[in-house]
Amino acid sequence: MIVSALLTSVGINLALCLLFFTLYSILRKQPSYLNVYSPRSVAAKEELEESNKFNFERLLPTAGWVRRAWQPSEDELLSVTSLDAVVFMRIFIFSLRVFGFAGIVGILVLLPINYLGNQLNRDFDISDLPSKSLDSFSISNVNVGSKWLWVHFCAAYIFTGVVCYLLYYEYSFISSKRIAHFYSSKPQPHQFTVLVRAVPVSSGSSCSETVENFFTEYYPSTYLSHSMVRRTNKLQRLTSDAGKLYRKLVRLRSETNTQQRLRCDGCWGLFGRKVDVLDHYGKKLDDLEDNVRMEQSSVAGKEVGAAFVSFKSRLGAAVALHIQQGANPTEWVTERAPEPQDVHWPFFSASFIKRRISKLVVVVAYTALTILFLIPVVIVQGLTHLEQLEAWFPFLKSVLDLTVVSEVITGYLPSLILQLFLSFVPPIMIMLSSMEGYISFSQIQKSACGKMLWFTIWNIFLANTLSGTVLYRFNIFLEPKKIPGILADAVPAQFLNVYAPKYETDGKFWPTVHNSTIFALVLMHIIAIGMFGLKKVPLASSLTIPLPILTLLFNEYCRKRFLPIFKAYPAECLIKKDREDENDPRISAFYEKLSTAYRDPALMPMHHPRSTDGHSTPLLQAGV
C-alpha cells in the first residue's frame, strides 16, 4: 500500500466518523428513540424533558453530550451503573495510554529512522512522499547491520516496561475497586448460593429430599434453603412462544385502523375468510397459557440432579464451594452460582452425553469457521496489491490504472470488506459458546471473547499479514526455529444513559485483557528477535531473548498477586460482611427473597392480560 492510499482511507474514515457523530447527535434527541439511547432512564420511569411536539432544535447536531459523558467520576459511574462499566472504561483508558505512548515513540522516533534508511528506498525524495510504499516507513527499510537498529532494540525494552507498568497499575487499581465494591454492596443472592450437581439420589426419596437431608445434616448452622433444577425444555419453548404472541397483541392493540387487523385465516394469510387477528391471536394465547399451566403442573416431578443451595452466610457458601462434599469426588460437585438473572437455564436439562457431543460439535464448527474465513482474508490481501489483482482480473487493468480508483481499492476497500465479514463473527461465537453447556450468560460471553481473541490472532494478524508466505508454506511450522524469521520478514511489509447491565461480574473480564496484552508483548518480542537476526545484528537478537522471559515472569507475579481476588473473595472480606449482616435488620427479608431467587423463570406465573376480558390472570405455579 502506498502513502496516498493510506491517506485516502484515513480521509474516508474521518468523514464517516463525522457523519455518524452527526447522526447520533440528532437521533438521541428524538422522542421515538428514547428506548435506544436512554434505556436506563426509560426503565427507571424517569421524567424526561421531551415532548412529541416538533422542535427544530432536535434537528441540529450538538456536541454537548461529549463533554457530559466525560464529566462523571468513576465513583459516580459506579454508583449509577456497575463495576463492570467502570472496568470497561478503564480498558479504554489503558488502551489510549498504550497506543498514545506507542504512537509518540513510533511517529517521532522510529518512523523517521526507518524512512531515512535505504534498504528499500534508494533515493530520498520528500516531494515523492505520497507515492512511496508504506514499506519505506517500516524497519525493513533500515540497512542491514545498521547501528540505528539499536534504537528499535531500546524501544522494545522501553515499550515493554511502560506497558507492564500500566498493566500492574490497572490490575492493582481494579483489584482494590473490586474489594471496595464488595464492602459497599448490598447482600446479593449469588454471594450466599452454590450450584450442586451430580446429586446421588437414593431409592425411596426424591432429589429434593436428598439435597435437604444432606445439607441439613452437614451444614446445620449455615444451610438455609435450596431450589431444584427441573427439566423445563418444553416449558421454556411454550413460555417463549407465549411472550412473542403477547408482544404481537400489544402492537395490534396500538393500531387505530381496524382494517389493518383483518387478515385471511388461510395459508400465509392469503386465502380463507377474513378474521380479526386481535381475536385470533388472543385465542391462540389462551391456548398457549393453558398448555403452560398443564406443563408447569407436570414438570414438578421432572427433577434434574442439580440444585441451587443457599446458606445463611457468605462464608458458609464459600466453605461448601471449596471443600469436597462427599467421599466420591464425582458426586455432590459444587460450583459458584451466578446471579439469578445471569443463569442460562437451557443446558441444565441436557444430559452429560449431550453436553459432550455439543462441545465436540462446537470445536469442529469453530475450526471450520476459522479455516473458511481465510477466503475473505485472501481476497483482502489481493486488494492491497494491485499487481496481484491485475493478474487475477486482467480486464480491470485500465480501471485500476486510475489514481483515485487504485487509492480507494488499496486503501479503504480491504478494511471495509474485512470489517463486514468480521461483523458476522461475534454472534456466531456467542451461539457456539451457548452450546457448550455453560450455566450463565457471563460465562458464555467470556468464552465467546476467548474464541474471538484467538480467531482474531489467527485470521486478522497471522493469516492476514502472512498470507503471501505462510499460507503457501505450511511446512514452516515443522521448523519452529524459522518462525521468528518468517514473522520478522513479513510483518513490516456512553454509559450513564445507555449502559443497562443484565448481570454483574464485578470486573472479572479484566484478567482476559491482561492476558491478551501479555500475549501481544511476547509475540512482539519473537518478531523482534527474528528481525534483528535478519538484519545481521546478532547481539541485539540475543539481548532481546530475556525480554519475553521477563514479561512472562511479570505475568506470573500478577497471577499470584491479583488473580485470586478475581476468582473469589478472601475469608477476611467474607467474614467482615457477614458480621455486618448480623446487625442489619433487613437481612431476614433478604433471606425470604433468597429462598425463591433461583427459581426457574419458566415455573413462574405469567402475567399476560387475557385477550378476551383484558384482565390480568396469573397462571398457576408448580411447587418446587
N, C-alpha and C positions, 0 to 999 in steps of 0.2 A: 504494500500500500504506500502511496506517495503522500507527502505532507498536505497537498491541496485537497486530496480526497478525505483526509482526516479532518481538515478544517471544514469541509462541506458537511461531514457528519456532525461535527460539533454545532455548526450553524443550524442544521435541521432540528437537532435535539433541543437546542435552546429555544427555537421558535415553538416547538411542541410544548415545552415546559411553560412558556408564556401563555400559550393557548389554554392548556389545562388549568393553569393558575387563574386565568380569567374566568373560565367556565365554573370552576369551583367557587370563586368569589361571588358569582351571580347565583348559582343554583342553591348554595347553602342558605340564601336569604328567602327562597321561595317556600311558602307555607306547605305546598304539596310534597316537599322533600324533607320535612322535619324528621320523619321517621328514619331517613337515611343519614342525615348529617347531625342530628341531635337526639339519638335514640335514648340516651340516659335521661334527658330532660322529659321526653315523652313518657318513658317508663315510670318516672317518678311523679308524673302528672303535674309538673311544674307549670306555672303560668308563664307562657311565652308571649313576649310582646310582638305578636304577629297577628295580622288581620287578613281577611280574604279580599279586602278592597285593593284595587290596583294602586300601586305606588311606583312611580318612575324611578325612585332611588334603588329599588330592588334590581333594576336592570343595569346598574352601574357597578363595575368591579371595584372592590376596595381591598386594601392590604392590612387593615387594622387587625384582622384575625391572626396575622403572623406575629404581631407584637404581643397580643394577648396570649397566644399559645406558649410563648417563652417566659411570660411573667410568673406563673406559679412556681413556687419552690418544690423540691422533691417531697418535703413533708406535706405540703398542701396536696400534691398529686397523690401521695399515699393515702391521705385521709379521704379523698374523693373517689379514687379508683381502687387500686390494689398494688401489692408489692410487685406483681408481675409487670404492671405498667411502668413502675419505676425502673425495674431491671431492663425492660425493653428500651427505655430511654437511655439508660446507661450504656447499652450496647451501641446505640447511635453515637453517643459521646465518645466512647472508646474508639469506634471506627474513625470518627473525624480526627481524633488525635493521632492515630496511627497513620492514616493517609495524609494528614496535614504535614507531619514530620517527614514522611517518605517523599511527599511532593516537593518540599523545600530542598531536601538533600538531592533528590533526583534531578530537579529542574535547574537548580543553581550550581550544583557541583558536578554531578555525573554526566548530565546531558551535554554540557559544553566540552568536557573531556572526550566523550565518545565522538562528538561531531568533528573535533579537531584532529582526530586520527585519520589515517589514510589507508587503512587496510582495505576498505571498500570504496571510499570516496577519494580518488586520486587528486582531484582538483578542487581546491577550496574556493567556492564562488557563492557569496551570500546572496547575490542577485538571482541565482537559480534555485533558491531555497524551496519554493513551492513545488518544484518538480522532483525534489530529492525523495528517495525512498526512506521510509522510516527506519530501515536497517542502518542508515547512516548515523542515527542517533542512539544506536544500541552499542553494547560492549563489543559486538562483532567487528565494529569499525576501528577499535583500538589495535594498534600494531602488536604483532606477536613479540613477546618479550619486553614490551614497553614498561617503563617504571611507573607510568600512570595507572597501571593495573593495581598498584598498591593502594591507590585511593579507593578503588572498589573493595579491596580487602578490608580497609579500615571502616568503610561504610557498612559492610556486612556485620562487623562486630558492634559498631555503634548502634545500628538499627536494631539488632537483636537485643542489645542491652536496654534500649529505650522501650521496646515492645514488652520485654519481660518485666520491666519496672511497672509499666502500665497494667499488665496482667495481674501482677501482685497487688497493686493498689486497688484495682477493681474487685478482685477476689476478696480482699480484706474488707473493703467498703460494703460489698453486698452481703458478706457473711455477718458483719455487725448489724446491718439493716435487717437481716433475716431474724436474728436473735431479738433485736429491739421490737420488731413487728410481732413476734410471738408473745413477748411480755405484755404488749399493749392490746392484743387482740382478745375478743370475747371467746368463751368456750365454743369450740367447733366440733360437730359430730365425729369427723374423721380422726380427731385427736384422741377420742375415747374408744375407738372401734377398730377391730381387726377382722379380716376375712379368713374364715376357716374352711379349708377344702378337705376332701378325702375323709369325710366323717364315716367311721365304721359303724354301721347300723346292725344291732343285734336283733335276732328274731324275737318277735312279740312286742317290739317297741318301734315307734316312728323315729325318723331322723331328728325331728324337733325335740322329742323327749330325750334322745341320746345326747344331744348338744346341751340341753338344760341340765341333765343329770351330771354330765362330765364337769362343766364349769361351776356348777353349784358345789360339787364335792371338792374340787382342787383350787377354786378361787372363791371361797365362801365370803370373804370380806370385800372383794372388789367387783365380782360379777354383778351386772345389772340386768341385762335382757339380751335377746337375740331375735333376729329376723331371718327366717329361712328363705333360701333361693328356690324358686319353683320354675317348672317348665312352662314358660309363657310365650313360646314362639308364635303359636296360632293367635293367642290373645293380643300380642303386640301388633300383629298384622291387622286384626279387627279394629283395635283402637286407633291405629294409624289411618285406616280407611274411613273410620267414623269422623276423625278430626278433619281429614281432607274434605269430606262431604259437608261437614258443618261449615267450613270456610266458604264453600261454594254457595251454601244457603245464605250466608251473611252477605255475600256480594250480590246475590239475586234480590234480596230484600231491599238493598240500597237502590236498585233500579226503579226509576219512576215510570218508565214506559212499560206498561203491561204487555205490549205486543212483543217486546224482546224476550219475554218469559215463555212465549208459546213456541213449542217445538214439536216435531213429529216423534212419536214413540217407537218408530221402526228402526231399521238398520242405519247406524251412523246419524240418526236424526233427520234422514232424507225422505223416509217413507212412513206410512201409517197415519193414524189420526193425530191431530194436534192436541197436546195436553199442556197444562201449566206446569213447567218444570219445577216451580217452587213447591207445589204439592207433590210432584213426582219424587223429587229428591227428599222431601220431608218424610214420605212413607219409607223410602229406602233407608233413611237414617233411623227411623223407628225399628225397622227390621234388624239393622246392624246393632243397635243398642240392645235389643232382645238377645241377639246372638252373643254379645259381650257379656251380658248378665249370666247366660247359661254357661259360657266358658269360664267365667270367674268362679261360679259355684262348683264346677267340675275340676278346676285346677288346684283346689285346696289340697288334694292328696298327691299331686304330682311334684313331690319334693326332690330337689337335687341334693347331692351330698355336700352341700356348702351352705354356710350361714354367715351373716354379719353379727358378730358378738360384741356387745358394748359393755364397758366397765365404768365404775364409779370414779375412776381417776385416770389421768394420762399415764401415770407410772404403771398402773395395773395393765393397761393396754400394751405398753412398751415391754413389760415382762413377758406377757403372752406372745408378743411378736417375736422376740429374740431368743426364747428358750424353746427347745424341743418339747412337745407336749406329751408324746407317748413313747413307749419303748420301740415301736415300729416307726422309723422316720418317714415312711411313706403315708402315714395316717396322721390326722389332725395337723395338717400342714397350714401354717399361718402366714399371712402376708398383709402388708399395710393396706388399710381401707382408704379408697379415695373419698373425696367429698361426695355427698349424696347426689348432687346434680352432675357430678363428673362420671358417675357409674355408667359403663357401657353394658347394657343388660343382655343383648342377643346371645353372646357366646357363653353365658353361664349355663345355658341349656344344652350346649354342644357336648358330645361325648369326647373322651380322650382321643379316640381314633380319628374323629372328625377334625379335631384341633391339629393333630399331627399331619393329617393329609392337607389341611389348609395351609400349614406352614410350608410344606413341600411345594404346593401349587404357587404360593407367593414367591418362593425362591426362584422357581422356573420362570414365572411371569416377569419378575424383576430383572433377571438375567436377559430374557428375550427383549424387554424394553430397552435395556442398556445397549444391546447389540444393534437393534433396529434403529436406534437414534443416531447411529453412525451415518445413516443415509443423509439426513439434513446437515450433519456436520461436514461431510464431504462436499455437499453442494455449496455450503457457505465458503469452504476453503477455495473451491473453484471460482467463486465470485470475487475473491480478494486477489486472484492472479488472472489478469486479463488474457495473458498469453495462453493459459490453460483453458480459459473459457472460449477463446477463439479457436483453439484446437478441437474442442467439443462441438462448437456450433460455428463452422466457417462462414455461413451465410450472414452472420451478425457482425462481421468484421467492419463493414462500412459504418454501422451504427455505433459500435464500440469505439471507433476512432474519434468520435465527437468528445470533446473535453468534458462537457457538463455530464453527459451520459456516463462516461467512464468514472468520473469522480463520485457520482451518486451510487453507481453499481458497486464500486470497490470500497467506498467509504461508509455508506449508510445501509444499503440493501442487505449485506450479510448479517449485520446485527439485528435488523428488523426481522428477517426470516428466522434467525436463531431464537429470538425472543418470542415470536409467535409459536414456534414449536415448543419452547420451554413452558409457555403458559398452560399447556395441557398436562405437564408432568406432575405438579404438586397434587392436583385432585386424584390422579391415578395412584400416587404414592400413599395418600390417605386411605383410598379404597383398599389397596393391598395391605396396609397396616391394620385396617379394621378387620381383616380376615384372619389375622394371626392369633386371635384369642386373648387380646388384652382386655382388662376389666375396667378401663377408664379411657375417656376421650383424651386426657392429657398424655397417657402412655401411647395412645395411637398417634398423636401428633408428634410426640418426641421420636417415636420410631420412624415416622414419615420424614422428619427432619434429618435423621441419620441416613436414611436411604437417599434423600435429596442431596445431602452433602457428598456422599461417595459417587452418586450419579454425576454431580457437577464436576468433581475432581477428575473423573474419567473422561466424560464427554466434552466438557467445556474447556478443561485445561489440557489434559494429556492428549486426547484424540484430536481436539480442535487445533492444538499447537503443533502436534507432531504428525498430522495426517499425511504430510508429504514424505515421511520417513518411516515411522514406526508401524503405521497401518500396513505398509507393504514389506516390513521386515520383522515379522513376528519372532524370528529366531533370535532377536536381540535379547529377549527375556530368558533365553537359555544361557546367556553370558552376562550375569549381573554386573560384572566389573565395568562393562561398557555403557551401562545405563546412564551414569552421570555425564559421560562424554556426549552421548546422543542428545540428552536433555540440554546440555550446555550449547550444543551446536544448533539446535532447532528452536529453542525458546526465544532468543532475541529476534530471530527472523519472523389528627390532633386529638389529644387523648381525653381531655376533660369532658367533651361533649360526645365524642364518637365512641370511645372505648367502653364497651359494656361486657365485662368478662363473664363467661359462662361457668368458669371454675377458677380456682386459685391454686397455684403450685408453690407459692412462696419463693419464687426466684430459682426454681430447680433447673431452669434452662441455661443458666449461666455456665455451669461446667461444660456444657456442649460447646459454647462459644470459646471457652478457654482451650479445650482440647483441639478444636479446629484451628485455632491460631497457632498452637504449638506444632501441629502437623504442617501448616504452611511454612513456618520458620524452618523446620527440619528439611522440607523439600527445597526451600531456597538454598540451604547450606549444601545440599547434594549437588544442585545445579552449579553453585559457585565453585565447588571442588572440581567438577568436570570442566568448567570454563577456564579456570586457572591452569588446568592441565593442558587444555587445547592451546592456550596462549603461551605455552612454554615458560610458565612461572611455577616450577615445581615446589619451590619453598612456600609460596603463598597457598598453593593447593594443600600442602602438608599442614601448614599452620591453621588452615580452616577446619581440619578434621576435628579438633577439640570442640569447635563451636556447637555442632549438633549434640555432642555428648554432654556439654554443659547445659544446653537447653533442656535435654531430657532429664538431667539431674534436678534442674529447677522445677520442671513439671512434677517430678516425683515428690519433691518437697511440698509443693502446693497441694498435691493429692493427700499427703499425710496431714498437712496443717489445716486445710479448709474443706476438703471434700466430705469428711464425716459430718460436718454441720449441715450439708445439703442432703444427706441421706436420712438423718434422724436427729432430733433434739437430744442433748445430753440430759442425764438424770438430774443434774443441778437445776436446769431450766424447768424440767417437768415437775419436780418436787416443789419448787417455788410457786409455780402456777397452781398446783393442786392445793397448796396451803392458802393461797388467796381465795380459791373457790370455797374453802370451808367456811369463810366468813362472808360469803356472798349470799344474800337472801334469795337471789334469783336462780340459784343452782338447782333447786327442786323442780322449778318449771322447765329448766333445760333438760333434766333427766326424763321428764314426761315426754318432751318432744323427741328426745334421743331414742326412745323405745320404738318410735314409728318412722324415724328419719330414713332408714334403709329399706322401706317397703317398696316393692316393685311398682312403678307408676302404672303398669298395666292392671294392677289389682286395685287401684284407687278409683273412687267414684268419678263418673264423667258428668260434668255439669253443663251439658248442651241443652239449651232451651228446646222443648218439644216443638216440632214443626206444626202440629195440629192446634195446640192450645196456647203456645207461646210461653208456657211456664217452665221453670227450671225444676226438673225432677231427677235427683241424683240416682244413680244406679245402685243396686245392692252391692255390698262389698263382701268378698270372700274372706273368711277368717284366716289369720296367719298364725 
